[in-house]
Amino acid sequence: MTRRFTASLALTGLVLLVAFDQLSTPLNPYQAPPLFAFGSGQVAAGGFCGALPK
């Protein structure tokens, strides 16, 4: 396999993955978390190991 074939295969797979993601669940900006929440009072959620307990 050549480098051009492998790169085109990888890019095609990436495009197909993004297209599948967009078609399976469309974006809903009203339920999305804020991109930056500095000073908003919202508690950090998720699996961040460095987060200090309250």
Secondary structure as a PSIPRED ss2 file (coil, helix, strand):
# PSIPRED VFORMAT (PSIPRED V4.0)

   1 M C   1.000  0.000  0.000
   2 T C   1.000  0.000  0.000
   3 R H   0.000  1.000  0.000
   4 R H   0.000  1.000  0.000
   5 F H   0.000  1.000  0.000
   6 T H   0.000  1.000  0.000
   7 A H   0.000  1.000  0.000
   8 S H   0.000  1.000  0.000
   9 L H   0.000  1.000  0.000
  10 A H   0.000  1.000  0.000
  11 L H   0.000  1.000  0.000
  12 T H   0.000  1.000  0.000
  13 G H   0.000  1.000  0.000
  14 L H   0.000  1.000  0.000
  15 V H   0.000  1.000  0.000
  16 L H   0.000  1.000  0.000
  17 L H   0.000  1.000  0.000
  18 V H   0.000  1.000  0.000
  19 A H   0.000  1.000  0.000
  20 F H   0.000  1.000  0.000
  21 D H   0.000  1.000  0.000
  22 Q H   0.000  1.000  0.000
  23 L H   0.000  1.000  0.000
  24 S H   0.000  1.000  0.000
  25 T C   1.000  0.000  0.000
  26 P C   1.000  0.000  0.000
  27 L C   1.000  0.000  0.000
  28 N C   1.000  0.000  0.000
  29 P C   1.000  0.000  0.000
  30 Y C   1.000  0.000  0.000
  31 Q C   1.000  0.000  0.000
  32 A C   1.000  0.000  0.000
  33 P C   1.000  0.000  0.000
  34 P C   1.000  0.000  0.000
  35 L C   1.000  0.000  0.000
  36 F C   1.000  0.000  0.000
  37 A C   1.000  0.000  0.000
  38 F C   1.000  0.000  0.000
  39 G C   1.000  0.000  0.000
  40 S C   1.000  0.000  0.000
  41 G C   1.000  0.000  0.000
  42 Q C   1.000  0.000  0.000
  43 V C   1.000  0.000  0.000
  44 A C   1.000  0.000  0.000
  45 A C   1.000  0.000  0.000
  46 G C   1.000  0.000  0.000
  47 G C   1.000  0.000  0.000
  48 F C   1.000  0.000  0.000
  49 C C   1.000  0.000  0.000
  50 G C   1.000  0.000  0.000
  51 A C   1.000  0.000  0.000
  52 L C   1.000  0.000  0.000
  53 P C   1.000  0.000  0.000
  54 K C   1.000  0.000  0.000
